């Protein structure tokens, strides 16, 4: 077994921006369908099943 003294790493602002953009986009898209379903629900029906 060989030990690794260090891991090569280069910080890239472009890569960081891409990761942040994708993460925020996925988070936003994941909230659209539940919000749409909640908006079409009658409030009385929502409280009845709570």
Secondary structure as GFF3:
##gff-version 3
##sequence-region A 1 50
A	DSSP	alpha_helix	13	39	.	.	.	ID=ss1
A	DSSP	alpha_helix	43	48	.	.	.	ID=ss2
###
